């Protein structure tokens, strides 16, 4: 039997089981302990939290997994309106993004730096029961949520998709049988407007629904100093979500969730600060001072194409929230998703079926990255610096330093079946998961001022299935053993075509199951024209079979839990996680000297992570919750994104991480909430090859500081005219590097960021009012950096927003 037919049979079996569930409306009541939760409970005084870390409702102190939860109340209090905002509240969670459409989360240093649209990240993102496979869709508007859960560590058994780093779940507020809802409006700095609302209630007996949405726009926080050019970093998107739930009897439940989000020419592209840099002896970038000479580009204090402006150059003392960029810089994005979830009783088992479909369409383009440039003309000539087109004739324009775009269209369908039952002292969960992802992509990373202007097109198809089982054996009220295992298989097919038609870098290459070939017109490579089918000798070791690989593996979980008291858990666990192999499909062609090496390194192997963890969760006197976890990660074939001269590839390297995390939440008196968390960690990636192709070093994992912490103080109190609240929260991050290559321009200094919020609810009113300030002290720090010094003497660094403020009003109605 072929792998494809095996996959299809698995999908057919899941569909049949889902259909069978529909016919079992008359069976007994679904056991409460087996239902997957749809709401979170966090009583204000006890601090008790309910989570779904093991795909069913449990108290957090009964789960031996490091999990952080942000409740609906905290989402509102922290002014979280986008998925990436959650990093402010979750220890050891960060994100890497050069725009709203390209986000990768990082947990405990486990991340993925390849920005290709076809890549799946090692930290899985879920919206309710829907797995988001594309990094293009990992950032989205956040509204009308019940909570957010962040699970730290490999998720290799119960979750639908393999994840070496962890999982972040965004769980929506659910339909209610009584009228319920709210309307929210926010106005803030840069003319920010956020409108949000939800409406919930019964449509008929046993049929409830909830519809909610958000609209966000602003003028942009990066001021453009070039006349006639719009400011950058502006939001312009909207999103809707509808949930309808049918519960005709106590033993059956069906729920359909439909999501749609759209951004129209959202100015979330090319949001880089001006950072002239020069390659050193290892071809790694170093910042240029205004009077420093760069022999590589033959310039003094400027980018490779000659532009300088210290007033907007942070490394030269300038303002990081200013740009002189011209031409197109925006993202168009449309995301649609639909999820059908069925819950029913079949014999002794409580069965859950989840059928999901997602469609994504995206176009991203950035030009004039902080530099005033002439309009780009494909394969156009070099133009000497001169007056910009009207209305900016007073400004000098330059030939484009870089033109970068990405186009993606993907379809994803998945089917998951889980069955759970209690047998004596055992709680058993078994299941299967199948998924197909089809994607078509186009890209360009051009450097027109040196005559480099390639075009890239590629496709990738993934057929995946997995079977899993986990048993929890309760020895007695104090001891529990957990064991789980998962078999997974991915079949991938990639076809990649890239061509640089003219200039000193003119070449073409093809990588696919039909053939591997190249044609070098510069005379650099011998033979100058080659294909695998020709049978001629060459340095290319990849074969066409590498473009259609099948990856498979086994992941596992073993854990022992000890509860000396009902409110205290001590656990020790081993988790083996893995992430499938794949392809590095670069957005540009390699230079001729790198052609063979790049062809040999397009495919990369799966990575495997063996994680060992011990932890304590305890409820202490004074309404205090304390959590402590220590972990050690041992990687095999870590998928490291590296650069050899100007070529970017993923190489499998050995890596290790060790660390300790602690957090405490206390409510010592009514109305007062204190939260404090901290994480210490040490990581290493061995055998990192630097861009010079010769130097090998040991580096830290990306965005893995030695220490990071969060703190929050909130006090709510009654007054004669209503209830007021005061809140301050802060985040501290130690120094780190954005990539494993850790070029000098990719090193970020330690920083601390503080936010404040004041809230008020008038007496006998359904209206909540708030005023907030984020980044109170206007700290300058980056959320993304990439060394492009060998491309055009520049570093693409994205600075977080400066000080922002806003006022918010929420009107609640219904129950």
Helices and strands as residue ranges (DSSP letters): H 3-22, G 32-34, E 50-51, E 58-59, G 60-62, E 66-71, H 72-77, G 83-88, E 93-99, E 102-107, E 123-127, E 130-132, G 135-137, E 145-152, E 166-172, E 180-188, G 189-191, E 192-204, E 207-217, E 223-224, E 236-249, E 252-266, E 277-279, E 285-287, E 293-294, E 299-300, G 310-312, G 314-316, E 322-323, E 329-346, E 349-367, E 386-387, E 396-397, E 403-423, E 426-446, G 448-450, E 455-474, E 479-500, E 507-511, E 516-520, E 529-531, G 532-534, G 544-547, E 550-565, E 568-579, E 582-583, G 592-594, H 595-600, E 603-604, E 607-620, E 624-644, E 647-666, E 672-689, E 696-699, E 707-719, E 722-733, E 736-737, G 744-746, E 747-748, E 751-762, E 767-774, E 782-788, H 789-792, E 794-799, E 804-814
